């Protein structure tokens, strides 16, 4: 089975459309998402509608949670709050209901998926280093943990006491090997932050036992144009072309 895993779409329809087309070309059996369908971008409604055309399941991210409330209790900078407030006028009650039903994790035999950290006491802790990666993997017995949140794609490979990081600034593929466990940050569809403005898609092949992260270009200029027209903060659309 081929499974596509995406994350941090952030209401970027141009990027999501490219990702979906690629996923269909790869004949993926299902699409999973590590959360943050909304936040930052101009097309929350269209992104939700596009995803729901397919066999799509998602966990919730911090932006998904925040759009249900007034953001109190979840840290966001001023620009992110402005974006969320704009988006509240762009989605309907039925779509809000859909977001409310998103779970904290999705789990199958070999893998588990969450937005970032598997502890509900600190679910939005960033996984940047060996310490936090090891802490996160210690919270599950699954062989593979898929996350997003940081918008920085890559792998952390655990083999006994050894921990190895592999970035996915460019396309990268690894084989799933016996005796190893894997934490996979699938990166971001809508707002990359690793210096490469291209979106990232993760493909998990359960039969041939490999995972790959693929980077794809999209029409950033079209997303930026929409954001300007809707009055989004300048910092949010300037960063898209820089991948920051």
C-alpha positions in Angstrom: 0.0 0.0 0.0 1.2 3.5 -0.8 0.2 6.1 1.8 0.7 9.8 1.4 1.4 11.9 4.5 1.2 15.7 4.4 1.1 18.4 7.0 0.8 22.1 7.7 -1.3 23.0 4.7 -2.1 26.3 6.1 -4.9 27.1 3.7 -2.5 27.3 0.7 -4.6 26.0 -2.2 -2.0 26.4 -4.9 0.5 24.2 -2.9 -2.2 21.7 -1.9 -3.4 21.3 -5.5 0.1 20.4 -6.7 0.6 18.0 -3.8 -2.7 16.2 -4.5 -2.0 15.9 -8.2 1.4 14.3 -7.3 -0.2 12.0 -4.8 -2.7 10.8 -7.4 0.1 10.2 -9.9 1.8 8.0 -7.3 -1.5 6.0 -6.9 -1.6 6.5 -3.1 -4.4 4.4 -1.4 -5.0 7.1 1.2 -3.9 10.5 2.3 -3.1 11.3 6.0 -2.4 14.8 7.4 -0.5 15.8 10.5 -2.7 18.8 11.1 -2.8 22.5 10.6 -5.1 22.5 7.6 -5.9 26.2 8.4 -3.9 29.1 9.6 -1.7 31.6 7.7 -3.1 31.3 4.2 -6.0 32.6 2.1 -8.0 29.5 1.2 -9.1 27.5 4.3 -12.5 26.6 2.8 -11.2 25.4 -0.6 -8.4 23.4 1.1 -10.9 21.6 3.4 -13.2 20.8 0.4 -10.4 19.6 -1.8 -9.1 17.2 0.8 -12.5 15.8 1.6 -12.9 14.6 -2.0 -10.4 11.9 -1.3 -9.8 9.2 1.3 -8.4 11.8 3.7 -7.9 11.6 7.4 -6.2 14.2 9.6 -5.3 14.9 13.2 -5.7 18.4 14.6 -2.9 21.0 14.8 -2.6 24.1 17.0 -4.0 26.3 14.2 -6.9 24.0 13.7 -7.7 24.1 17.5 -7.2 27.9 17.6 -9.7 28.7 14.8 -12.4 27.1 17.0 -11.7 29.6 19.8 -10.3 33.1 20.3 -6.8 31.6 20.5 -6.5 32.2 24.2 -4.2 29.6 25.9 -2.3 28.7 22.7 0.7 30.9 21.8 0.6 32.7 18.5 2.3 35.8 17.3 0.3 38.8 16.2 0.4 37.9 12.5 -0.9 34.4 13.0 -3.8 35.7 15.1 -4.7 38.2 12.3 -4.7 35.4 9.8 -6.9 33.2 12.0 -9.4 36.0 12.5 -9.6 36.6 8.7 -10.1 32.9 8.1 -13.0 32.7 10.6 -15.0 34.6 8.0 -13.9 32.3 5.2 -15.2 29.0 6.5 -18.7 27.8 7.2 -20.3 26.1 10.2 -20.2 22.6 8.6 -16.4 23.0 8.0 -16.0 24.1 11.6 -17.8 21.0 12.7 -15.4 18.9 10.6 -12.4 20.5 12.3 -13.9 19.9 15.8 -14.0 16.1 15.1 -10.3 15.8 14.2 -8.5 13.4 16.6 -5.2 13.8 18.4 -3.6 10.8 16.8 -4.1 8.3 13.9 -2.6 4.9 14.5 -2.1 1.7 12.5 -0.1 -1.4 13.1 3.3 0.0 12.2 2.9 3.7 12.6 1.3 6.5 14.5 0.7 10.1 13.4 0.3 13.3 15.4 0.9 17.0 14.9 4.1 17.2 16.9 4.5 15.7 20.3 2.6 12.7 21.6 2.0 14.1 25.0 -1.4 15.9 25.4 0.2 18.0 28.2 2.7 19.5 25.7 1.3 18.5 22.2 2.9 21.5 20.4 6.5 21.0 21.6 8.9 21.4 18.6 11.1 18.4 17.8 14.3 20.0 16.7 17.0 17.9 18.5 18.1 14.5 19.7 16.6 15.1 23.2 13.1 16.0 22.1 13.1 13.4 19.3 14.1 10.6 21.8 11.4 11.8 24.3 8.8 11.7 21.6 9.6 8.2 20.4 9.6 7.0 24.0 5.9 7.8 24.1 5.0 5.1 21.5 5.9 1.5 20.7 5.2 2.0 17.1 8.0 1.6 14.6 7.3 4.9 12.8 6.1 8.2 14.1 5.0 10.9 11.5 4.8 14.5 12.6 4.7 18.1 11.3 4.5 21.4 13.1 8.1 22.7 12.6 7.6 22.9 8.8 11.1 21.4 8.5 11.1 18.0 6.8 13.5 15.2 7.6 14.1 11.9 9.3 15.4 10.8 12.7 16.6 7.2 12.7 16.9 5.3 15.9 19.1 2.2 16.1 19.7 1.1 19.7 21.5 4.1 21.3 22.4 5.7 18.0 20.3 8.6 16.8 20.8 10.0 13.3 19.2 13.1 11.7 18.7 13.4 7.9 17.3 16.6 6.4 15.0 16.7 3.4 16.0 20.0 1.9 16.0 18.1 -1.4 14.2 14.8 -2.3 15.3 11.9 0.0 14.4 8.3 0.3 15.2 5.8 3.0 14.6 2.1 3.3 12.9 0.8 6.4 15.3 -1.6 8.0 14.9 -4.3 10.7 16.0 -3.2 14.2 15.5 0.6 13.5 12.7 3.0 14.4 11.9 6.2 12.6 10.6 9.7 13.4 9.5 11.4 10.2 8.8 15.1 10.0 6.9 15.3 6.7 7.4 19.1 6.5 4.9 21.6 5.2 2.6 21.9 2.2 1.8 25.6 2.6 4.7 27.3 4.4 8.1 25.8 4.2 10.7 27.0 6.8 13.9 25.2 5.9 15.1 27.7 3.3 13.6 25.8 0.4 10.2 27.4 -0.6 9.0 24.2 -2.3 6.3 22.2 -0.6 7.0 18.7 0.8 5.1 15.4 0.5 5.9 12.2 2.3 5.3 8.8 0.6 5.2 5.6 2.7 5.3 2.4 0.7 4.3 -0.4 3.1 5.1 -3.2 0.6 8.5 -2.1 -0.7 9.3 -0.8 2.8 10.6 2.7 2.1 9.7 6.3 3.0 10.5 9.3 0.8 10.0 13.0 1.1 9.6 14.8 -2.2 9.9 18.6 -2.7 7.7 20.2 -5.4 7.4 23.8 -6.7 4.1 25.6 -6.8 2.8 29.1 -7.8 3.8 31.1 -4.8 2.9 34.3 -6.6 -0.8 33.3 -6.9 -1.0 32.6 -3.1 0.7 35.9 -2.3 -1.8 37.8 -4.6 -4.7 36.3 -2.7 -3.2 37.1 0.7 -2.6 40.7 -0.3 -6.2 41.1 -1.6 -7.5 39.7 1.7 -5.4 41.9 3.9 -3.0 39.3 5.4 0.1 40.6 7.2 3.0 41.3 4.9 5.4 39.1 6.8 3.2 36.1 6.2 3.3 36.3 2.4 6.9 37.6 2.1 8.2 34.5 3.8 6.6 32.1 1.3 9.0 32.8 -1.6 12.0 32.5 0.8 10.9 29.3 2.5 11.4 30.9 6.0 
